[in-house]
Amino acid sequence: MTDAVRLTKYARGGGCACKIPPGELEIMVAGLGPATGTAELLVGLDHGDDAAVVRLDERTGVVSTADFFTPVVDDAYDWGRIAAANALSDVYAMGGTPLVALNLLCWPRDVLPLELAREVLRGGQDVARQAGCHLAGGHSVDDDGPKYGLAVTGTVRPEELITLDAGRAGVPLSLTKPLGVGVLNTRHKATGESFPEAVATMSALNRDAARAAVAAGIRCGTDVTGFGLLGHASKLARASQLTVAIDIARVPCWPARARRCATGSSAAAAGATWTG
């Protein structure tokens, strides 16, 4: 029974593309400064970074993020892996290391079998285990449509923070994953055609890329997801008070199928971290 279920048919949008558009989001949160706490807030709402960071002491900052979305693939286990990797990537994008995570699950329990929900959770568990991150419980809600992700807590050295506002003129930008998986996901939702290479990319951790960036002295970057390359590049440029020049011919993109599915150069990105 569960093999015949197409999870993407229960999603109004696709994954991170379901985000509220950045312009509307900025209007919504305007004037809503962070609630004051006892710890020093290093990264908050100012620029829309991938996670919040507070300082524990001179050597340790705590990174906190939450990320969840609707199905991007029909396979429940793969969706769990993709969503978990996406949430963990927010910590990596800040130069941090995830320590503990909590499941966030919305499930139409009268519509979809609970066995599928278990497969989603199993996928998330396997990716968290791969990251060396505890996955300890979480929260579930009976909802109209399936959604899954994680709330993640990690640590970072304050001097190694990667943020949107630390860009330096003349530094080239780097993508750690090719673009185009959003286009492939859209085709998958429309036709049922599977793209194993896209699943492999989306479920791969950005851990090694984050470590390499920190070691190389990179201090400006972000996680390219629902706003696409141009949307996230715009946020980075505005926060750093710089302009960004993109040579489309040099942007890594899934060849062949992604290009056939795309219209112009509007390919969206999912789970790609880039730094500059």
TABEL-V90621 format. One record per residue. N is the residue number from 1. RES is the residue in one letter. PHI is phi in radians with two decimals (none if undefined). D_CENTER is the distance of its C-alpha to the mean C-alpha in Angstrom with 1 decimal. Layout:
{{N;RES;PHI;D_CENTER} {N;RES;PHI;D_CENTER}}
This chain:
{{1;M;none;30.7} {2;T;-1.19;27.0} {3;D;-1.15;27.0} {4;A;-1.53;27.9} {5;V;-1.36;25.1} {6;R;-1.80;22.6} {7;L;-1.07;19.6} {8;T;-1.14;18.3} {9;K;-1.25;21.6} {10;Y;-1.72;20.7} {11;A;-1.93;17.7} {12;R;-1.17;18.7} {13;G;-2.08;15.7} {14;G;-2.37;13.0} {15;G;1.00;9.6} {16;C;-1.17;7.4} {17;A;-1.18;10.7} {18;C;-1.41;12.2} {19;K;-1.03;11.1} {20;I;-1.15;14.4} {21;P;-0.92;15.2} {22;P;-1.01;15.0} {23;G;-1.10;18.8} {24;E;-1.14;19.4} {25;L;-1.12;16.9} {26;E;-1.12;18.8} {27;I;-1.12;22.0} {28;M;-1.13;21.1} {29;V;-1.71;20.2} {30;A;-0.99;23.0} {31;G;1.46;25.3} {32;L;-1.61;23.3} {33;G;-1.18;23.3} {34;P;-1.13;22.1} {35;A;-1.13;24.6} {36;T;-1.28;26.7} {37;G;-2.38;26.6} {38;T;-1.45;28.6} {39;A;-1.49;26.0} {40;E;-1.25;25.3} {41;L;-1.48;22.0} {42;L;-1.53;20.7} {43;V;-2.38;17.5} {44;G;-2.25;17.5} {45;L;-1.50;17.2} {46;D;-0.90;19.0} {47;H;-2.06;16.5} {48;G;1.29;13.3} {49;D;-1.13;11.6} {50;D;-1.25;8.2} {51;A;-2.72;10.5} {52;A;-1.60;14.3} {53;V;-2.40;16.8} {54;V;-2.10;20.4} {55;R;-1.58;23.1} {56;L;-1.53;25.1} {57;D;-2.70;27.5} {58;E;-1.11;28.0} {59;R;-1.89;26.1} {60;T;-2.38;23.3} {61;G;-2.08;20.5} {62;V;-1.76;18.4} {63;V;-1.77;14.6} {64;S;-2.34;13.4} {65;T;-2.64;10.2} {66;A;-2.44;9.6} {67;D;-2.64;7.0} {68;F;-2.63;8.6} {69;F;-2.75;9.6} {70;T;-1.37;12.6} {71;P;-1.06;13.6} {72;V;-1.86;12.7} {73;V;-2.40;15.5} {74;D;-1.46;18.8} {75;D;-1.31;18.9} {76;A;-1.10;18.0} {77;Y;-1.11;17.5} {78;D;-1.13;15.2} {79;W;-1.07;13.0} {80;G;-1.04;13.0} {81;R;-1.15;12.0} {82;I;-1.12;9.1} {83;A;-1.13;7.8} {84;A;-1.17;8.8} {85;A;-1.08;7.4} {86;N;-1.12;3.7} {87;A;-1.19;5.2} {88;L;-1.09;7.4} {89;S;-1.10;5.6} {90;D;-1.10;5.9} {91;V;-1.25;9.4} {92;Y;-1.06;9.9} {93;A;-1.14;9.0} {94;M;-1.62;11.9} {95;G;1.49;14.1} {96;G;-1.78;14.3} {97;T;-2.18;14.9} {98;P;-1.23;13.7} {99;L;-1.99;16.9} {100;V;-2.58;16.7} {101;A;-2.39;14.4} {102;L;-2.19;15.6} {103;N;-1.21;15.0} {104;L;-2.14;14.4} {105;L;-2.26;16.3} {106;C;-1.96;17.9} {107;W;-2.54;20.6} {108;P;-1.38;23.6} {109;R;-1.13;25.9} {110;D;-1.57;28.9} {111;V;-2.02;27.3} {112;L;-1.92;25.2} {113;P;-1.08;26.5} {114;L;-1.18;25.4} {115;E;-1.08;25.5} {116;L;-1.20;22.4} {117;A;-1.07;20.6} {118;R;-1.09;21.8} {119;E;-1.14;20.3} {120;V;-1.05;16.8} {121;L;-1.12;17.4} {122;R;-1.15;18.9} {123;G;-1.09;15.9} {124;G;-1.10;13.7} {125;Q;-1.09;16.7} {126;D;-1.14;17.2} {127;V;-1.23;13.8} {128;A;-1.07;14.3} {129;R;-1.09;17.8} {130;Q;-1.07;16.8} {131;A;-1.39;14.8} {132;G;1.24;18.0} {133;C;-1.95;16.3} {134;H;-1.11;18.5} {135;L;-2.06;17.4} {136;A;-2.10;20.2} {137;G;1.43;20.5} {138;G;2.61;18.6} {139;H;-2.52;19.5} {140;S;-2.26;20.2} {141;V;-2.42;21.5} {142;D;-1.31;23.7} {143;D;-2.31;22.1} {144;D;-1.23;22.9} {145;G;-2.41;19.9} {146;P;-1.28;17.5} {147;K;-2.54;14.1} {148;Y;-2.63;12.3} {149;G;-3.12;9.8} {150;L;-2.39;10.5} {151;A;-1.77;11.8} {152;V;-2.15;11.8} {153;T;-2.08;14.5} {154;G;-2.49;15.1} {155;T;-2.22;17.6} {156;V;-2.68;18.0} {157;R;-1.35;21.2} {158;P;-0.93;21.6} {159;E;-1.33;23.1} {160;E;-1.89;20.1} {161;L;-1.03;17.5} {162;I;-1.86;15.2} {163;T;-2.33;15.0} {164;L;-1.30;15.1} {165;D;-1.70;18.8} {166;A;-1.85;20.1} {167;G;-1.16;20.5} {168;R;-2.16;23.9} {169;A;-1.02;25.8} {170;G;1.59;26.6} {171;V;-1.48;23.7} {172;P;-1.19;22.1} {173;L;-1.59;18.5} {174;S;-2.24;16.8} {175;L;-1.79;14.1} {176;T;-1.65;13.3} {177;K;-2.46;12.5} {178;P;-1.24;14.5} {179;L;-1.45;13.5} {180;G;2.00;14.8} {181;V;-1.20;12.9} {182;G;-1.10;12.4} {183;V;-1.16;16.2} {184;L;-1.12;16.9} {185;N;-1.11;15.0} {186;T;-1.12;17.2} {187;R;-1.16;20.2} {188;H;-1.05;19.5} {189;K;-1.13;19.5} {190;A;-1.37;22.7} {191;T;-2.08;24.6} {192;G;1.50;23.3} {193;E;-1.14;23.3} {194;S;-1.69;21.1} {195;F;-2.30;19.2} {196;P;-0.98;18.9} {197;E;-1.16;17.7} {198;A;-1.20;14.6} {199;V;-1.07;14.0} {200;A;-1.07;14.7} {201;T;-1.17;12.3} {202;M;-1.19;9.2} {203;S;-1.61;10.6} {204;A;-1.38;11.5} {205;L;-1.25;10.5} {206;N;-1.62;10.1} {207;R;-1.04;12.8} {208;D;-1.14;15.7} {209;A;-1.11;14.3} {210;A;-1.14;13.6} {211;R;-1.10;17.1} {212;A;-1.15;18.6} {213;A;-1.11;17.3} {214;V;-1.07;18.7} {215;A;-1.10;21.9} {216;A;-1.46;22.4} {217;G;1.49;22.4} {218;I;-1.23;19.3} {219;R;-2.25;18.5} {220;C;-2.28;16.5} {221;G;3.13;13.1} {222;T;-2.83;9.5} {223;D;-1.77;6.1} {224;V;-1.42;7.0} {225;T;-2.34;5.4} {226;G;-1.15;7.9} {227;F;-1.53;10.5} {228;G;1.28;11.1} {229;L;-1.04;12.8} {230;L;-1.18;15.6} {231;G;-1.12;13.8} {232;H;-1.29;11.7} {233;A;-1.11;14.9} {234;S;-1.11;17.0} {235;K;-1.11;15.2} {236;L;-1.11;15.7} {237;A;-1.10;19.2} {238;R;-1.15;20.2} {239;A;-1.14;19.1} {240;S;-1.58;21.0} {241;Q;0.97;23.8} {242;L;-2.30;23.8} {243;T;-1.92;23.6} {244;V;-2.11;21.5} {245;A;-1.88;23.3} {246;I;-2.08;21.6} {247;D;-1.62;23.8} {248;I;-1.04;22.5} {249;A;-1.21;24.7} {250;R;-1.80;22.9} {251;V;-1.39;19.3} {252;P;-1.16;18.4} {253;C;-2.51;17.9} {254;W;-0.98;18.5} {255;P;-1.32;22.3} {256;A;0.94;24.6} {257;R;-1.13;22.9} {258;A;-1.12;19.9} {259;R;-1.23;22.5} {260;R;-1.17;24.9} {261;C;-1.43;22.4} {262;A;-1.39;21.2} {263;T;-1.93;23.4} {264;G;1.11;24.0} {265;S;-2.06;21.1} {266;S;-1.60;18.7} {267;A;-1.03;16.2} {268;A;-1.52;12.6} {269;A;-2.04;9.7} {270;A;-2.38;6.8} {271;G;1.35;5.0} {272;A;-1.73;7.7} {273;T;-1.74;8.5} {274;W;-2.30;11.8} {275;T;-2.31;14.4} {276;G;-2.63;17.8}}
